[in-house]
Amino acid sequence: MPRIINPELCVSCGSCAEVCPVGAISAGEASYVINADECIDCGACEGTCPNEAISEA
């Protein structure tokens, strides 16, 4: 199941996008967002988020 980013917790630091091996994470209007169609569910992003804003969908 792809990961999602909670926009209320995301501080738009970009650490998750830097580690995504497939480029599924991009800057959104208010926070970063994960493209569910591109996400390979590797979990790399979840471990780098300083605010624990990323979780399984």
Secondary structure, 3 states (H helix, E strand, C coil): CCEEECCCCCCCCCHHHHHCCCCCEEECCCCEEECCCCCCCCCHHHHHCCCCCEEEC
